[in-house]
Structure formats: C-alpha cells, structure tokens
Amino acid sequence: MGIFDKQELRKLEGQEDQQRKKINKELTENVEIKSQVSLDCGIPVKSYYTPLDIKDAHVCLPGTYPYTSATDSLGYRRGFWAMGMTSGYATAAESNQRYRDIIEAGTTYVNTAMDLPTHMGLDSDHPLAAGEVGKTGIPFCTVRDMLDLFDGVPVEKLSILGCHTNVIAPVFLGMFIVMLEEHGIEPGSFRVRLHNDPLPQFVVRGHYTIPPDGAMRLHGDVTEYCTKNLPAWISMMICGAHFREAGSTIVQQIAFILANAIAYIREGLRRGLIVDDFMRNVHTFMFIHRNLFEEVAGLRALRRIWAKTLKESFHASDEETCKCKIFAQLGGSTLTRQQPLNNIVRMTTEILAAVLGNVMNVSTSTYDEAYALPTTESAILGLRAQQIVANESGATDVVDPLAGSYYVEYLTDEIEARVSELLEKIEAVGGAVEAVKSGFYHKEVAGAAYELQKRIENKEKIVVGVNEYISKAQPPPFETFELNEKSEAQQIERLNEVRRKRDNKKVHVCLKRLREALESDENIIPSIIEGVRAYASVGEIGQVFRDIYGEYQPYTGI
C-alpha cells in the first residue's frame, strides 16, 4: 500500500512517539547535543522528518500548476539555465574587454552593472558623484557610453542582455534601443531585460532619485511601452535580492517580491493593460544564500505562491504568466574577507542550491569580491563553477531531484505559510508603496538583519573563518582588481566631449518635450528615446524627473 497508507501512518505515529521520548532523554543527559536548531527565517528544524510532516502536502508534477517543482516538465534536459555574470567597472571602454572575455568563456547572458551616480540619475561630473564614478559599475552618462561598452561585442551570441537599472529604467530602455540599432539588430527581435523595479531602491540601496509615486509613474510607462511595442523584452525583473543582501530573511525576500509585483500589476491594470500581456515575460530576482535546503524550499515556495497569486487574484489565463521565471544571483553578503578561498566552496554550494531549485538564470559572485571588484580570472572561475555543476554533478539529470524529501516538502509548505502571513500584513498597511512610505519594509529588514548578526556573534550560526575555525589574518593569496585611478577624469572628459559635439539646441528641445510629457498623462518613453538619440545625458534627464517630482527624502523613523 505504500508509506502513505493510513494504517502505515498510524503505525509510524506510534514509532515516532517512542523515538521522541528517546531523543528527549538523550538531550537531557547530553548537553553537547544541539537541542534547538532554527533557520535564519525562524523556522525551527527537527532532527528528522517523516511522511507525518507532509501528509497534507500538495504534490504537482513538474511543468504543471502551481509549478512548485519546476515550470518545465523537462527541466534542464531542454537546456541548461542561462549562465552569466553581472559585470562593469571604471568606464564603458575599459569594461568592453571584460565583456568580450566572459562571452568567449561561454556566458550566455551579460547583466550590466552601473555605478552609484548613474543609478541616482547623476552625471559623472556632478559634485555628489566625486569619488564614486566607476566604483560599483559602469558610469553611463550618454548613449555614447552604451555604444562604447558594446563596440565589437558579439551581442547576437547572448540569449538575454540585462541591466541593473531601476528608477532610471526609461533612460536605459532608450539606450538599448539605440545600441541594438547600431549593431544592425531590430530591437523588437532581441530580448533585453530591464530591472524596472524601483520600490526596493527606497528601502535598502540608497539610490534615491524621486519619490515612490513618481517612480511608479516611470515604471508604468516602461511597462506600457514594452507591452505595446517590444513584447519580447522583459519589461521588469522584480527584485527581492537587495532586501536579502541588507539582512532580510528568505521569507521577507519572497514576500516583498510578491507585494511589489502586486503593486506593479495594479498599476498596469489601472492603465488598461491586460495582465497576460504585461506579466507574461516578467522575471523575479532572488539572492541565494548559505543554507541549501532553505534556499531550495524558498524557490519552490515562490513559484507556487506566484502562480496562485496571478491565477486566483488577477485571473491570468496564460500558463506563461503563472510561471515564475527566477533569476538567481549568488549572495555577495555570504562572501568573507577572512580565508577568502573558502568563498569558492560557498559559491559552488549556492550554485547547486539554485540549480536544485530549478531557476532559469544564474549569475555568480566571485571569491575575491569581499576585497574588490572581480578580476577577469575570478569572473571566469565563477562561470566555470556553473559549467561544472551543469555538466559534472548530475544535478541536472532529473527535474527537482529533491521533490518528495520530507524535509524539503515541509520547508516549502512552512515558507509558503509564513510568506502569506507577511503578505497580509503588507496589504493591511496599504500595499507595497505604502509599506515603503511608512517604513514598514525598513523595520522588517532592519529587525531581521539585527537578529542575523546577533546569531553570528553568539555563534548560534557558524561562519567558517569568521566566528569559528579562525586563522591568523594574512593578505589574500591572489592579486586583487585595481581600478584605473584616471578613469573618473577620463569619463568626465568623454562626457564634456559629447556635450561639445552634440546639437545642444536639439537636446534642449528634447528635454522640454520630456517635461511636457511628464506633466501630462502621455507615455514618456518616446520622448526619452528622442532625447537619448540626441545625446541628452542621464543627469539632464534625471534633473527633469526631479524638477517634476522632487527628490526623495529617505525614511529615518527606525
């Protein structure tokens, strides 16, 4: 009859009762045994799990609603996940060779990182940009930088071209269109992934540009334009990763993804868009952290709740809309300066967690990132780790090989329940936008980060080389990446050269036209594209945004 037969379950209940008594006796007599273990998200973990823990669990086949196991019945047999890197530094011209190198090494997508001033809608010569130009990504001032970055880069070899841009996503939409046309590629025939997810920026990133209401307007214009004109593009990637890196739990990461998605869906519906049209290609962005089983269960829970939310709450009828497409980035906050080569092992187990959780894309962090931006060698090693897991580990042979694990199934259900509870709290404060304005998100993340740090300091959570198995401090056994000290000056000179050569009267007209569009209900993207073609800068366009909406004042009520 099998282990789930009622008679067998009753027999198991009796055996478990005896086993629990035996375990409690051992715990009482041996103080060296861990009496309590819990995950970072607060879920207590028993010493073992049985069918009794999942007897009410919902089972679905891979590729069938609600897609807990996987969105595809063939999994990675159909093809491996898109393997890539998030890359960019110094100037677009300097990053160009890095892009060529990682594409030659086998990456199938490139995710472009930009520096902090660009995220904030500032040009490289703005006073607030001093010392930050090119430090955390590429400074993009005009479309000239985008053209320099991809000059000679075989973008046609990439399955997806992505960019870490959020509040200023409209500008980069225009830049990508111009760049692809310069490559002789019809923009509508290519896939570009725009983050276009402004809400996390007000909580954890510090990329303060304009207030949330204005950011939602820009977000909606991008979504609407892509839906009507570039349906193959991924018009938004909804991000929980930034919350996780700031200290949130996996439950919070998933809940914030879903709450923000709901806010964006409501904005799209308000504009008269059809949910199956504008949510079909949306991706989600998860950071993968240390605990393999917690991460796998979280990925499974996200897919399940996403499907239920889209189908039951928003009446999506297209299966693709209900399938959660997950982009996984390895967690940078899990990397340590202490014993940095240990990060190679961490990186590999995190890749394995992402793969066992059936994600669609993986972007690897690198072992040297706790010291500096990655070198070309460490970036390629990160890619090689993905390729080894894909081709040598056997993890890709079966769809969801951990399905049926009593522990994983229990965790999936428990994470789903806790996410649903947190979602109800967010709805109670008025939804995601109000959760940002009121500081609800801020308090949630700050509280979780405090608890995590306390567990590390109390050694409830062991981080090898940090609070246990500590070695004498030594310099890193490898060369670290060093930025060109002249890059900032070169970038500013390049920007000034563009300003001298462009038609400044045309730029003025374009910016005036953009202002008029912002002051009306007109979609701003055509005006943005016109401005980008004229070489209007990110800072000039960003200033129009600020003139209309004002500048966001960070929440300080914690």
Secondary structure, 3 states (H helix, E strand, C coil): CCCCCHHHHHHHHHHHHHHHHHHHHHHHHCCCCCCCCECCCCCECCCCCCHHHCCCCCCCCCCCCCCCCCCCCCHHHCCCCEEEEEECCCCHHHHHHHHHHHHHCCCCEEEECECHHHHCCCCCCCHHHCCCCCCCCECCCCHHHHHHHCCCCCHHHCCEEEECCCCCHHHHHHHHHHHHHHCCCCHHHCCEEECCCCHHHHCCCCCCCCCHHHHHHHHHHHHHHHHHHCCCCECCEEECHHHHHCCCCHHHHHHHHHHHHHHHHHHHHHCCCCHHHHCCCCEEEEEECCCHHHHHHHHHHHHHHHHHHHHHHCCCCCHHHHCCEEEEEECHHHCCCCCCCHHHHHHHHHHHHHHHCCCCEEECCCCCCCCCCCCHHHHHHHHHHHHHHHHHCCCCCCCCCCCCCHHHHHHHHHHHHHHHHHHHHHHHCCCHHHHHHCCHHHHHHHHHHHHHHHHHHCCCCCCECCCECCCCCCCCCCCCCCCCCCHHHHHHHHHHHHHHHCCHHHHHHHHHHHHHHHCCCCCCHHHHHHHHHCCCCHHHHHHHHHHHHCCCCCCCCC
